[in-house]
């Protein structure tokens, strides 16, 4: 086996997963080349800086770039291991788009040689790794690909999904267990040897198809369980019961563990990946599809409730706490909080004060609305109405005496001691 210092690794895609992965591998001493189609990303990384916000990533990248173990380029070079970490978005009809994966595989094909391993990490529909294999076979007829020629293949191809949580990526990249699916068992073993170089968690091997479905299953599981919590929160509103109290009490049962309701499910994983399963087998996924719909509908429900609350108090200033898709991160993509705040801004304009410690300016959705970006202290001072949309630590720590007389809609349950009773709109019954 080659030593860490001799191993050459190419990571394709320097995004939220690719860049931390490249940096962690480079830290082991391997020579890593990050390949990205965006020149500015390449330039940023080569200058030892990062273009994404992630805890401790800046220090790690500047260190491995300074030591010469991580470089970036728009052009691929030969290597021993190729890790593909490019996006897999979906279209309007929820059909997954694996175009970026196939494009990355085409790039890899141009430099592939016997003995190399190609590992796909992007969340992908079941069967994608086999498609990568078929494409490589077509582009490089001189190489024996796995699964077509028995175990005597020239190259290894495997699927190993990332499972890291934004905000904890560098910790989870090392500590989480990894599922490694080979096109053949030999492919899986080859990929396993690579992950063992930097992963402390258990590395478990399986087939590429099982590994692909495992990744989708993890996020669908979470989505279904959040949908249950979101549905409960609507029922509790109708019943005039505090859903947070009910969940706390129910979770005292040894076999019950209900997740947290919120203003909907955001981010680019949990709200996306379940559709890959639904799209692949619509007839057998009514629960997964309904969960998606329940979570999407929760945003509209929260908007309607918040609008009713603000409309009931003409003239009062309103604070919207948070825009990020979840706590303590600066990521606003597919954020339900942003959707709610933007809808309120469109209707109530300059009555609205948005507090978001992770934003320097308001996003484009607030252009021409008159809404303001305000700091927390000012919002507490001037806004009698407070709508909690994100459970940032900074918001959680506001003591009761600073908010006891506020009119509060706490969609995240961060202030369990908040007196109830100031706001009792008629229960809303929305379609969907
Ligand atoms: N949310 C709730 N209630 C909860 C938990 C989450 O409303 O009880 C909301 C969050 O506020 C957020 C969304 O769900 O809007 C998703 O947040 P998250 O923290 O649960 O997950 P992500 O999207 O940041 O990361 C997920 C993780 N998957 C699982 O936990 C199964 C992560 O491990 C994956 O690597 C990542 O998706 C991915 O890349 O697929």
Boltz pocket constraint, residues with backbone or C-beta under 6 A from the ligand:
constraints:
  - pocket:
      binder: B
      contacts: [[A, 123], [A, 162], [A, 163], [A, 164], [A, 165], [A, 166], [A, 218], [A, 219], [A, 222], [A, 226], [A, 259], [A, 260], [A, 261], [A, 262], [A, 263], [A, 264], [A, 265], [A, 266], [A, 267], [A, 268], [A, 269], [A, 270], [A, 325], [A, 326], [A, 327]]
      max_distance: 6.0
